[in-house]
Amino acid sequence: QVQLVESGGGLVQAGGSLRLSCEASGRAFSRPAMAWFRRTPGKEREFVAGWSSGLSYYRDSVKGRFTISRDNAKNTVYLQMNSLKPEDTAVYYCAAGDKSGMRPPRDYDYWGQGTQVTVSS
């Protein structure tokens, strides 16, 4: 049973914008904490942004450029990405869990399949 489905990735030039969407179903969306992670080849999955109980959290490198939001009516979490840089290139994953704050991947119970974001210089 599919719980999280990401969309919105693509190819964009540096300085451009993309909005990622994560549609949740079932138990995934009932989790209080939602987050976005990303992974590049040869690296561990890293926390990008998280939302829980009305609070949002960001890794330093995306603060001021990325915004996470949640629409309960649509069971969807968004990641608005502005002023994109080539170093933002990665596969982005949506995750759902119970713990708030900047958490490691092991603290999330549900994961999407990922969506590729490529930023050209």
C-alpha positions in Angstrom: 0.0 0.0 0.0 1.5 3.3 -1.2 1.7 5.8 1.6 3.8 8.7 0.3 4.1 9.9 -3.3 6.4 12.7 -4.3 6.1 14.8 -7.5 7.4 18.1 -8.9 11.1 17.3 -9.5 12.8 18.3 -12.7 15.6 20.2 -14.3 16.0 23.9 -13.6 18.7 26.5 -14.0 20.6 27.9 -11.1 18.6 30.7 -9.5 15.3 29.1 -10.5 12.5 27.6 -8.4 10.7 24.3 -8.0 7.9 23.1 -5.8 7.9 19.5 -4.6 4.7 17.9 -3.5 4.2 14.8 -1.3 0.7 13.3 -1.2 0.2 11.1 1.8 -2.4 8.4 2.4 -3.4 6.2 5.3 -1.3 6.1 8.4 1.5 8.1 6.8 -0.4 11.4 7.0 -1.6 10.8 10.5 2.0 11.0 11.6 2.7 14.3 13.3 6.1 14.9 11.7 6.7 15.3 8.0 10.1 15.9 6.4 12.0 16.2 3.2 15.4 14.5 2.8 17.8 14.4 -0.1 20.5 12.1 -1.3 23.3 12.5 -3.8 25.4 9.5 -5.1 27.9 8.3 -2.6 26.4 10.3 0.3 24.1 9.5 3.1 20.5 10.8 3.1 20.4 14.2 4.7 17.6 16.2 6.4 16.5 19.2 4.4 13.3 20.5 6.1 10.7 19.2 8.5 7.3 20.2 9.8 5.6 19.2 13.0 2.9 20.9 15.2 3.1 24.1 13.3 6.9 24.4 13.6 9.3 24.1 10.7 13.0 23.2 10.7 15.7 23.6 8.0 19.2 22.6 7.5 21.5 25.7 7.4 22.3 25.5 3.7 18.6 25.9 2.7 17.4 28.4 5.2 15.9 31.5 3.5 15.5 29.6 0.2 13.3 26.6 1.0 9.9 26.6 2.7 8.0 23.5 3.9 4.3 23.6 4.3 1.4 21.2 5.0 -2.1 21.3 3.6 -4.2 18.9 5.7 -7.2 19.3 3.4 -5.2 17.8 0.6 -3.1 15.4 2.6 -0.1 17.0 1.0 3.2 18.4 2.2 5.1 20.9 0.0 8.7 22.0 -0.4 9.0 25.3 -2.1 12.6 25.7 -3.3 13.8 29.1 -4.5 17.2 30.4 -5.6 18.3 26.9 -6.4 22.0 26.1 -6.6 23.8 23.3 -8.4 24.6 21.8 -5.0 20.9 21.3 -4.4 20.9 18.6 -7.1 19.8 15.3 -5.5 17.0 12.9 -5.2 14.5 14.3 -2.8 12.4 12.1 -0.5 9.4 12.7 1.6 9.2 11.1 5.0 6.7 10.7 7.9 7.3 9.9 11.5 6.4 10.7 15.1 9.3 12.8 16.3 9.6 16.5 15.8 12.7 18.5 15.0 15.7 17.7 12.8 15.7 13.9 13.0 17.9 11.2 11.4 16.4 9.0 8.7 15.9 6.1 11.2 13.3 8.1 13.1 10.9 8.2 10.1 8.5 5.3 9.5 7.3 6.0 6.0 9.2 7.1 2.9 8.3 8.0 -0.7 10.0 6.8 -3.8 11.9 10.0 -4.4 11.9 12.6 -7.1 15.0 13.9 -8.9 15.9 17.6 -8.8 18.7 18.7 -11.1 20.0 22.3 -11.0 22.3 23.3 -13.9 24.9 26.0 -13.6 
